[in-house]
Amino acid sequence: MIENEILKNIKSRRSVRSFKDEQINEDELQAILEAGMYAPSAMNQQCWNFTVVQNQKLLDEISQNSKDVGKSFDNDHIQKLANNERFHAFYKAPTVIIISGEEKAFLSEIDCAAATQNILLAAESLGIGSCWINFAMFAFSGEQGETFNKQLGIPIGYTPYCSVALGYKKVETLNALPRKEHIVNYVK
């Protein structure tokens, strides 16, 4: 099987939910953001906006608001998380990147997902733990959504689609679970 650094990085990346309190290095953060900016986008629109949040009080507010909104979401798993007093949407990560997309752009949400994947892989390549967080997006769909958009400086006409928790890993991640089989069809 072919193996190189990029393929190893893809296979070794795992969601990290336990972070050290130490803030990530500014140079590392800039490299991670640049990787997000180099993601592919439909018609090269680059219709994303990255908001870096390192204010733990604000992250706590977004987490709590997400839980408040999630309590009425029609999904047992979401409701269980929302009602768990110890659950924090960002797992107390010291840095969170919120990826927003231009609402009028073509395939904006998909472009933001591609940028998010680049961010995750860049973080892994630098030894920084990451976790793709969608639970926190409840805060932006609730009553407080506009307030959070303003507090975070999210441009008008953009919607937060994804977020990534970043920080130095408190514990090393485990090996990947086995991949599903029979998911590839060949047509020659």
C-alpha positions in Angstrom: 0.0 0.0 0.0 1.3 3.5 -0.8 2.2 5.6 2.2 3.5 9.2 2.5 3.3 11.9 5.1 -0.1 13.3 4.0 -1.7 9.9 3.9 -0.2 9.1 7.4 -1.6 12.4 8.7 -5.1 11.7 7.3 -5.1 8.2 8.9 -3.7 9.3 12.3 -6.0 12.3 12.9 -8.6 11.7 15.6 -11.1 14.0 17.3 -9.5 15.3 20.5 -11.8 16.2 23.4 -9.3 16.7 26.2 -7.0 19.8 25.9 -4.2 21.3 28.0 -5.0 24.8 29.3 -2.0 26.3 27.4 -2.9 28.5 24.4 -1.6 27.3 21.0 1.4 29.2 19.5 0.5 32.1 17.2 2.7 30.8 14.3 0.9 27.4 14.5 -2.5 29.1 14.5 -1.6 31.2 11.4 -0.4 28.0 9.6 -3.7 26.3 10.5 -5.7 29.2 9.2 -3.7 29.5 6.0 -4.4 25.8 5.4 -8.1 26.5 5.7 -7.7 29.4 3.2 -6.2 27.0 0.7 -9.1 24.6 0.6 -10.9 24.1 -2.7 -14.1 26.1 -3.3 -16.8 26.1 -5.9 -15.8 28.4 -8.7 -12.9 29.6 -6.5 -15.3 31.8 -4.6 -13.4 31.4 -1.3 -16.7 32.4 0.4 -15.6 31.6 3.9 -14.8 33.6 7.0 -12.7 32.4 9.9 -13.4 33.7 13.4 -10.8 32.8 16.0 -12.1 32.8 19.5 -9.7 32.6 22.5 -12.0 34.2 25.1 -13.1 31.4 27.4 -15.9 33.4 28.9 -17.5 33.9 25.5 -16.9 30.2 24.5 -18.7 29.2 27.8 -21.6 31.5 26.8 -21.9 30.0 23.3 -21.6 26.5 24.8 -24.4 27.1 27.3 -26.6 28.7 24.8 -26.1 25.8 22.4 -27.1 23.5 25.2 -30.2 25.5 25.9 -31.3 25.3 22.3 -30.3 21.7 22.0 -32.6 20.7 24.8 -35.6 21.0 22.5 -33.9 19.5 19.4 -35.7 16.3 18.2 -32.8 13.9 18.8 -32.1 11.8 21.9 -28.3 12.1 21.7 -28.4 15.9 21.3 -30.9 16.2 24.2 -28.7 14.0 26.4 -25.6 16.2 25.7 -27.7 19.4 26.2 -28.9 18.2 29.6 -25.5 17.1 30.8 -24.2 19.7 33.3 -20.6 18.7 32.7 -20.7 18.8 28.9 -19.0 21.8 27.2 -19.6 22.2 23.5 -16.0 23.0 22.9 -14.5 20.7 25.5 -12.8 23.7 27.1 -10.4 24.0 24.2 -8.3 27.2 24.5 -8.9 28.1 20.8 -12.0 27.7 18.6 -12.2 28.6 14.9 -15.7 29.3 13.7 -16.1 28.8 9.9 -18.8 30.9 8.4 -20.0 30.9 4.8 -21.4 33.6 2.6 -25.2 32.9 2.4 -25.5 34.0 -1.3 -22.5 32.0 -2.5 -22.9 28.8 -4.5 -22.3 25.7 -2.3 -21.0 27.8 0.6 -21.6 25.2 3.2 -19.7 22.5 1.3 -16.8 25.0 0.8 -16.7 25.6 4.5 -16.6 21.9 5.2 -13.6 21.6 2.9 -11.9 24.4 4.7 -12.7 22.7 8.0 -11.1 19.5 6.9 -7.9 21.4 5.9 -7.9 23.0 9.3 -8.2 19.6 11.0 -5.4 18.1 9.0 -3.1 21.0 9.4 -3.6 20.9 13.2 -2.7 17.2 13.2 0.4 17.8 11.2 1.6 20.3 13.8 0.7 17.9 16.7 -2.2 20.0 17.8 -5.5 18.3 18.9 -8.7 19.2 17.1 -12.3 18.4 17.1 -14.9 19.3 14.5 -17.8 20.7 16.5 -21.3 21.1 15.1 -23.2 21.1 18.4 -22.2 24.7 19.0 -24.0 25.8 15.8 -27.3 25.6 17.8 -26.3 28.9 19.5 -26.3 30.6 16.1 -29.8 29.3 15.2 -31.4 30.3 18.5 -32.6 33.7 19.9 -29.0 34.7 20.7 -27.7 34.0 17.2 -27.5 37.6 16.0 -26.0 38.7 19.3 -23.2 36.1 19.0 -22.7 37.0 15.3 -22.1 40.7 16.3 -19.9 39.8 19.3 -17.7 37.6 17.0 -17.6 40.1 14.2 -19.1 37.6 11.7 -19.8 39.6 8.5 -23.4 40.4 7.7 -24.7 37.9 5.1 -22.5 35.0 6.5 -23.8 32.0 8.5 -21.6 30.0 10.9 -21.6 26.4 9.5 -18.7 24.7 11.4 -16.4 25.1 14.3 -13.1 23.5 15.3 -11.8 23.2 18.8 -8.0 23.4 18.9 -5.4 22.9 21.7 -2.5 20.8 22.8 -3.6 17.3 23.5 -3.9 16.3 27.1 -3.8 12.6 26.1 -2.6 10.8 23.0 -5.4 9.6 20.7 -6.2 6.0 20.1 -5.9 4.1 16.9 -8.7 4.3 14.4 -11.6 2.0 14.6 -11.8 -0.4 11.6 -13.2 1.3 8.4 -16.4 0.0 7.0 -16.1 -2.5 4.2 -17.9 -2.7 0.9 -18.3 1.1 0.4 -16.5 1.4 -2.9 -18.0 0.6 -6.3 -15.8 0.5 -9.4 -17.3 1.2 -12.8 -14.7 0.6 -15.6 
